Amino acid sequence: MKADRVKGHLDLVLLAALADAPGHGYAIISALRERTDGAIDLPEGSVYPALHRLEDLGLIESEWIPAGGRRRRQYRLTDRGADALALEHRDWRHLVSALDALLRPLPLPIGGLA
């Protein structure tokens, strides 16, 4: 799935990726790719600015951790982020339900085609 298809739901995608466990940017990108069988494969140029924005909003927080002689910025969901994820998830389910209703074929009128 192209990044532009996820664009309107990037917050939901990233918050959901961090709901199970903290992770650094590349690990988040990899987890999204793996958990969706490659359907969501986001470029770093989309993910890192979004992570910084979510951190500015207080939905995630980060800390520098040592990893293999280097430091990585690890992100984790805050309580406020968990609340935002629940709200985004509810809104997503509502949207999916509405789209399913819209895409369902209309019943044919009695007596055949109009």
PLY file of the C-alpha trace (Angstrom):
ply
format ascii 1.0
element vertex 114
property float x
property float y
property float z
element edge 113
property int vertex1
property int vertex2
end_header
0.00 0.00 0.00
1.42 3.33 -0.95
2.25 5.83 1.79
-0.29 8.31 0.41
-3.11 5.83 1.09
-2.11 5.69 4.76
-1.45 9.42 4.99
-4.78 10.35 6.56
-4.39 7.56 9.08
-0.68 7.78 9.82
-1.25 8.69 13.48
-3.44 5.62 13.95
-0.87 3.41 12.22
2.07 4.66 14.29
0.22 4.68 17.60
-0.99 1.14 16.93
2.56 0.03 16.13
3.72 1.38 19.50
0.79 -0.04 21.48
2.44 -3.42 22.02
5.99 -2.32 22.72
8.35 0.63 22.43
10.57 0.82 19.38
12.97 2.95 17.40
11.96 4.38 14.04
13.37 1.67 11.81
11.94 -1.06 14.08
8.51 0.58 13.82
8.75 0.66 10.02
9.85 -3.00 9.98
7.07 -4.05 12.38
4.45 -2.35 10.23
5.77 -4.09 7.14
5.84 -7.49 8.88
2.48 -7.19 10.67
0.75 -6.22 7.41
2.57 -8.70 5.15
4.16 -5.76 3.34
0.89 -3.92 2.71
2.10 -0.97 4.80
5.66 -0.10 3.87
6.30 3.49 4.86
9.37 5.53 3.96
11.51 6.97 6.73
10.76 10.43 5.35
7.10 9.99 6.35
7.60 8.18 9.64
10.20 10.28 11.46
8.46 13.66 11.03
5.20 12.03 12.16
6.90 10.53 15.23
8.32 13.95 16.14
4.89 15.54 15.69
3.24 12.87 17.88
5.89 13.49 20.50
5.26 17.24 20.37
1.57 16.46 20.97
2.44 14.35 24.02
1.05 11.15 22.48
4.41 9.41 22.51
7.67 10.01 24.33
11.20 9.03 23.52
14.53 8.40 25.12
17.98 7.71 23.78
19.11 4.15 24.47
22.46 2.47 23.71
22.34 -0.14 20.96
25.39 -1.86 19.52
27.82 0.92 20.40
25.44 3.57 19.09
22.44 5.41 20.46
18.92 5.02 19.15
15.88 7.08 19.91
13.23 4.73 21.25
9.59 5.78 21.22
6.78 4.63 23.46
3.10 5.38 23.82
2.03 7.70 26.65
-1.26 7.36 28.52
-2.53 10.27 26.46
-1.37 8.42 23.34
-3.25 5.28 24.41
-6.41 7.37 24.80
-5.83 8.93 21.37
-5.30 5.48 19.87
-8.60 4.26 21.31
-10.39 7.29 19.86
-8.68 6.93 16.45
-9.53 3.21 16.44
-13.18 3.92 17.18
-13.30 6.51 14.41
-11.61 4.06 12.03
-14.17 1.33 12.79
-16.95 3.86 12.14
-15.39 4.84 8.80
-14.93 1.22 7.74
-18.55 0.46 8.64
-19.77 3.48 6.65
-17.66 2.52 3.62
-18.88 -1.08 3.80
-22.46 0.19 3.77
-21.72 2.48 0.86
-20.00 -0.22 -1.21
-22.65 -2.85 -0.58
-24.74 -3.37 -3.72
-28.19 -1.88 -3.54
-31.01 -4.43 -3.60
-32.79 -4.71 -6.94
-36.34 -3.38 -6.93
-39.10 -5.95 -6.98
-39.78 -6.97 -10.56
-36.21 -6.62 -11.79
-34.27 -3.68 -13.09
-35.76 -0.22 -12.94
0 1
1 2
2 3
3 4
4 5
5 6
6 7
7 8
8 9
9 10
10 11
11 12
12 13
13 14
14 15
15 16
16 17
17 18
18 19
19 20
20 21
21 22
22 23
23 24
24 25
25 26
26 27
27 28
28 29
29 30
30 31
31 32
32 33
33 34
34 35
35 36
36 37
37 38
38 39
39 40
40 41
41 42
42 43
43 44
44 45
45 46
46 47
47 48
48 49
49 50
50 51
51 52
52 53
53 54
54 55
55 56
56 57
57 58
58 59
59 60
60 61
61 62
62 63
63 64
64 65
65 66
66 67
67 68
68 69
69 70
70 71
71 72
72 73
73 74
74 75
75 76
76 77
77 78
78 79
79 80
80 81
81 82
82 83
83 84
84 85
85 86
86 87
87 88
88 89
89 90
90 91
91 92
92 93
93 94
94 95
95 96
96 97
97 98
98 99
99 100
100 101
101 102
102 103
103 104
104 105
105 106
106 107
107 108
108 109
109 110
110 111
111 112
112 113
